[in-house]
Amino acid sequence: FRQRMMVPLSDAAGQIIGFTGRIVGDVQNAPKYLNTPQTVLYDKGRHVFGLFQAKQAIRDAGYVVIVEGNLDVVSSHQAGIQQVVATAGTAMTEHHLKALSRLTTDIRLCFDGDKAGIAATERAIGIAQRVGVELSIISLPNEYKGPDELVQHDAARWVGVVEKTRPAIEWVIDQYEARNDMNSAAGKRQLTTETMKLLKLVEDPVEREHYFAILSEKTGASLSAIKERFGQSDLSVEEKRLKPVNAEVEVLKDNVQQDYLLALMTAEDGAVDVAKDLGAEYF
């Protein structure tokens, strides 16, 4: 972490569990950010940055804003918008949304509108459907790359931006529409196919009907044609195929158990005395 600004990572109780280091020196070929590796204490798939500081503000506001970067959170809190947290980039998990759902079901995402941001939102929609939260999108003015940059230029404008949201599915459909030629049959077909795969994630039939109507208006197709297309089998969501487990997994399990023991020894003085009596055969 040499020549880096250190940002502490804390759990929901405020205990420090890791760090993010932001490069400030001129170090050739060095990554911009360097994070604490995965440990027993720090699991980036579960950690919500800023949650300890934002909990009360989330309860008071009735919603939470999820941004991409830790410094976006810091800047927003400095600007007085404290119901803001971040995940590890755009890699949102079910654990993240479940932790936030204990405080509010109104989840607002502020991700980039690039390919990675759209893909992250698509994944988040599926997770939100399982967890049972309402997902919406906050769009930044085009001239700003992120909340941190907006706050530095006009903090009051960020206050207004977080109040203007669009349902996540409608936002994603708009992104699909923007990248297809809606004056051609092929473009309309592609928009329909992409949207249908997304709607396979929607469990509520009334909500699904709402998006059918939006798609019908955008393509000019009848509702009956839209519904017929939805029922076709080629739209099923493919499950990710996992690589076969190799023999190294057993070794990794042993390493994880040793890590747990080291963590216990750090947290509990009594565990140190017990560990002293353990022979090599225990490992």
Secondary structure, 3 states (H helix, E strand, C coil): CCCEEEEEEECCCCCEEEEEEEECCCCCCCCCEEECCCCCCCCCCCCCECHHHHHHHHHHHCCEEEECCHHHHHHHHHCCCCCEEECCCCCCCHHHHHHHHCCCCEEEEECCCCHHHHHHHHHHHHHHHHHCCEEEEECCCCCCCCHHHHHHHHHHHHHHHCCCEEEHHHHHHHHHHHCCCCCCHHHHHHHHHHHHHHHCCCCCHHHHHHHHHHHHHHHCCCHHHHHHHHCCHHHCCCCCCCCCCCCHHHHHHHHHHHHHHHHHHHHCHHHHHHHHCCCHHHC
